[in-house]
Amino acid sequence: MTHERESGRPEERGLSRRSLLKAGVALTGAAVATSATTAVAVADEAQDPNRRKFDVIVVGAGVAGVTATRELRAKGKRVLLLEARDRVGGRTWTDTWRGHMIERGGTWVDRLQPHVWRELNRYELPIMADAGVTRAFMPTLTGFEELDPSVAYVRQNALFTRFFEDSTRIYPEPFKPFANRDLVAKFDRFSLRDRLDQMALAPEDEILLTSWTSLYGGSSKRGALTHIQQWWALAGGTFEAFHGVNTYRPALGTVSILNAMLAEAKPVLKLNSPVKSVVQNPGKVTVTTRAGEVYTAPEVIMAVPVNVWKTISFSPALPAAHREATTAGMGVTEERKLWIDLEHPTDRFVAESPEGSGHPFCYIGRFNDDQPVVAFTVDTSFDAYDRGAVERAIRKIIPDARVRDHIVTNFATDEFALGTGGYRQPYQLIRLHEKLQQPHGRVKFAGSDIANGWNGYIDGAIEDGLRVAGSPTLSGPAALAASAEERIFVPKVNREAYRGLSVR
């Protein structure tokens, strides 16, 4: 697929003036902004034949690729940025649907994610906060129980704290994943399911955890324990901090970060240019697109997801570690994200559903007034495109729910993603991570999938774009300093309210 809309019905495009006024922002839509950037880049190339000569070719205009492009341009490099889709952003995707700006990929940002926080300050981009919820529906052995949010997560807090009890010991410096290599090696063989089995929880307690472990792993048996343990350590090692990471979002959409970077860098950007082959010869690398366009440069940066490497022909062939990673895959291939226009109810709520319960949604909620409901499913037997099936699933939680419309994003069937944001399997960190960051001759690799810190998040993509471009990344005191920035607009938020879940 080439990232055509996946709703199964015609989509409504554009934000109404009323919605813009209510949001309090002047929105530049993803498609409009992308087209404008492309027009400038192509025009520059046509007017100046020397623009056909590049120092670096960056493949993939997601967050990592755009970050690397900006850094290289700042060093005076001539950069060609090739993107397979008709938009920038990769697995981040700001879109409009039924009069609302929605994020079909990555969404949330936080002070504890210093690279993205620094970029928001650099470009003075405003952010907004989720308002929290008024009702929480938690799973029990006999169905769902409606609770006040102030008490809904008391037991889950204790369970999460126990689940992650070794995390800060394994990751004493969480932006340096091998600071305690011996413990990483000891724990990296475990899946999320292994940890649940080790805890030997009562059934009524285990179901309070498996909505999360299945969401991140696609199956709790697939996802690596060490991955989510690192996130916990990066978030400060507390339940409140771990949940709080998913509170703020860019008010102009995640695309606003990319647009700001591209406006500064002014590279030659070519959309609709999926790469077919990458061939290394003495002194140069030749990149050929599926349309037969041929470009050469002394260096190439592959900023596409690990899962996509196997769809591109490399000569010489990729090293063994890279072949293993792209064959086995990184990231959850079963996950689909839905935005739902819920006619009733209209309040803010959240619900979680345990793995294997027969309920398709791991997680579903509305976190702001007058906004669609967001939901996630990893149930491959569930027809997420069937509006009736979606409504029936919600009615298992809220019996009088009524669905007006919905839209689905499935990065697993997107040939330029083949899964969601990176999430490792057991043994991949200790066996593959450092090798995947190594160049293959004149070809370098970048992306959130192989970041050292917030691997799988927007912050990790920015971090790895900086790394591959030879620019400083943040950790330790530098990370704390960047996270302490207060210049960007942050509206008041009820810190006691439950904050929603991001899937990177």
Secondary structure, 3 states (H helix, E strand, C coil): CCCCCCCCCCCCCCCCHHHHHHHCCCCCCHHHHHHHHHHHHHHHHHHCHHHHCCCEEEECCEHHHHHHHHHHHHCCCCEEEECCCCCCECCCCEEEECCEEEECCCCCECCCCHHHHHHHHHCCCCEEECCCCCEEEEEECCEEEEECHHHHCHHHHHHHHHHCCCHHHHCCCCCCCCCCHHHHHHHCCCEHHHHHHHHCCCHHHHCCCHHHHHHHHCCCCCCEHHHHHHHHHHCCCCHHHHHHCCCEEECCCCHHHHHHHHHHHCCEEECCCCEEEEEEECCEEEEEECCCCEEEECEEEECCCHHHHHHCEEECCCCHHHHHHHHHCCCCCCCEEEEEEEEECCCCEEEECCCCCCCCEEEEEECCCCCCEEEEECCCCCCCCCHHHHHHHHHCCCCCCEEEEEEEECHHHCCCCCCCCCCCCCCHHHHHHHHHCCCECCEEECCHHHCCCCCCCHHHHHHHHHHHCCCCCCCHHHHHHHHCCCCCCCCCCCCCCCCCCCCC
